């Protein structure tokens, strides 16, 4: 019997993750960063995700019994979360790649015409936390065709995110998170929307 998306999510992502949040503006310049502590746990059938900002002490929490329908989860435990449909308005998505004791996440905010900001989260299990990215971080974008940019976020750890360079109605949109945690191993998850703004399933 195949494990459910809920089981897959918890198997690979439950527990404590510690690391660094870095928020960048639309041209890749660092705006802020803070140390983070995230606990993901199943408590009485409810999945809790509690994120603590190490600088301010503020805690943000999310709870759900089952992963929301708009959350896409791969068999390897990678996931993405965002709206089930988009249109000519701002939208936000989060993508996560998990590899053993470490994860890489990005939060991508879109304006009506293009990118608003990027957040990189480099995190690991206690004792396996990655080195924080150089400060201040300056991400660099390489054009990928006429309508996409590929941002290099963590050179040594080989982390990239591909975003739309420009948004226009009637065209497909996508965000791709790529990570090469070691030579020869390439992890990737893509969140895609059709030309009608509808969420497209994960590629096999």
C-alpha positions in Angstrom: 0.0 0.0 0.0 1.4 3.4 -1.0 1.9 5.9 1.8 -0.5 8.9 1.8 0.8 12.4 1.1 0.4 13.1 4.8 2.6 10.2 5.7 5.2 11.2 3.1 5.2 14.8 4.4 5.7 13.7 8.0 8.3 11.0 7.3 10.6 13.5 5.6 9.8 16.8 7.2 8.6 16.2 10.8 10.9 17.2 13.7 13.1 20.2 14.4 14.8 22.3 11.7 17.2 25.1 12.6 18.8 27.6 10.1 18.7 31.0 8.6 16.0 33.0 6.8 17.3 35.6 4.2 14.9 37.9 2.5 16.0 39.5 -0.8 14.4 42.2 -2.9 13.3 42.0 -6.6 16.9 42.5 -7.8 18.4 39.9 -5.3 19.8 42.3 -2.6 19.5 41.1 1.0 17.0 43.1 3.0 17.0 41.1 6.3 18.0 37.8 7.9 17.4 36.0 11.1 18.1 32.6 12.7 15.1 30.3 12.7 13.8 27.3 14.7 11.0 25.3 13.1 9.2 22.4 14.7 6.9 20.2 12.7 4.9 17.7 14.7 1.7 15.5 14.6 -0.2 16.3 17.8 -3.4 14.4 18.3 -3.9 14.1 14.5 -3.2 17.7 13.7 0.1 18.7 12.0 1.6 21.7 13.7 4.4 23.8 12.1 5.7 26.4 14.6 8.4 28.8 13.4 10.3 30.9 15.8 12.2 34.0 14.7 15.5 33.9 16.6 15.9 37.7 16.5 12.5 38.8 17.7 11.2 35.7 19.4 8.0 35.9 17.4 6.3 32.6 16.7 4.2 31.9 13.6 2.1 28.8 13.5 0.2 26.7 10.9 -2.0 23.8 11.7 -3.9 21.3 9.4 -5.2 17.8 9.8 -4.5 16.9 6.2 -2.2 18.6 3.7 -4.3 21.2 1.9 -5.4 20.3 -1.7 -3.1 23.0 -3.2 0.0 21.5 -1.5 1.9 19.3 -3.9 4.1 16.6 -2.3 6.5 14.4 -4.2 7.3 10.7 -3.2 10.7 11.9 -1.9 9.1 14.4 0.5 9.7 17.6 -1.4 6.7 19.9 -1.5 5.3 23.2 -2.7 2.5 25.3 -1.4 0.6 28.2 -3.1 -2.8 29.2 -4.6 -4.7 26.6 -6.6 -5.1 29.2 -9.3 -3.5 32.5 -10.3 -4.5 35.5 -12.4 -3.5 39.2 -13.0 -2.9 39.8 -9.3 0.0 39.2 -6.8 0.6 35.7 -5.6 3.0 33.8 -3.2 4.4 30.3 -3.2 6.8 28.3 -1.1 8.9 25.4 -2.4 11.0 22.9 -0.3 13.6 20.3 -1.1 14.6 17.8 1.6 17.8 15.7 1.7 18.5 13.7 4.8 19.4 16.1 7.6 19.1 19.3 5.6 16.4 21.2 3.6 16.3 24.2 1.3 13.2 26.3 1.0 12.2 29.4 -0.9 9.3 31.8 -0.6 8.6 33.7 -3.9 6.4 36.8 -3.9 5.1 38.0 -7.2 3.7 41.4 -8.1 1.2 41.9 -10.9 4.1 42.3 -13.4 7.0 40.4 -12.0 9.0 39.4 -8.9 8.6 41.3 -5.6 10.9 39.4 -3.3 12.6 36.1 -2.6 13.2 34.4 0.8 15.9 31.7 1.1 15.7 29.3 4.1 18.8 27.1 4.6 18.1 24.7 7.5 19.1 21.4 9.0 18.5 19.1 12.0 20.1 20.2 15.3 23.8 19.5 14.8 23.5 19.5 11.0 22.7 23.1 10.4 24.3 24.5 7.2 26.6 27.5 7.3 24.6 30.7 6.9 24.9 32.3 3.4 27.5 35.1 3.1 26.2 38.4 4.5 25.0 40.5 2.8 23.8 38.1 0.2 23.6 39.3 -3.4 21.8 36.8 -5.6 22.5 37.0 -9.3 20.0 36.3 -12.1 20.8 34.6 -15.4 18.1 34.9 -18.1 16.5 31.6 -19.1 14.9 32.4 -22.4 12.7 35.5 -22.8 10.5 35.2 -19.7 12.5 33.5 -16.9 15.4 34.3 -14.6 17.5 31.8 -12.8 18.8 33.1 -9.4 21.9 31.7 -7.8 21.2 31.8 -4.1 23.9 29.7 -2.4 27.0 29.2 -4.6 28.8 26.6 -2.5 25.7 24.6 -1.9 24.5 25.0 -5.4 20.9 26.4 -4.8 19.0 28.1 -7.6 15.4 29.4 -8.0 13.9 30.1 -11.4 11.2 32.7 -11.5 9.2 34.6 -14.2 11.1 37.6 -15.4 7.8 39.2 -16.5 4.2 38.2 -16.0 1.5 38.6 -18.6 -2.0 37.2 -18.8 -2.6 34.1 -21.0 0.9 32.7 -20.5 2.0 29.7 -18.3 3.9 30.6 -15.2 6.3 28.5 -13.1 8.7 28.6 -10.1 11.5 26.0 -9.9 13.7 25.3 -6.9 16.9 23.4 -7.7 19.6 22.1 -5.2 22.8 20.1 -5.7 23.6 19.0 -2.2 26.5 16.9 -3.4 28.3 16.3 -6.7 26.1 14.3 -9.1 22.9 14.7 -7.1 20.4 17.2 -8.5 17.1 17.8 -6.6 14.3 19.9 -8.1 10.7 20.8 -7.6 8.6 22.9 -9.9 5.3 24.6 -9.3 3.5 25.2 -12.6 0.4 27.1 -13.7 -1.3 26.8 -17.1 -2.0 29.6 -19.5 -5.5 29.7 -17.8 -3.9 30.2 -14.4 -4.7 26.7 -13.1 -2.3 24.6 -11.0 -0.6 21.8 -13.0 0.3 18.5 -11.3 3.9 17.7 -10.4 6.0 16.2 -13.2 6.5 12.5 -12.9 
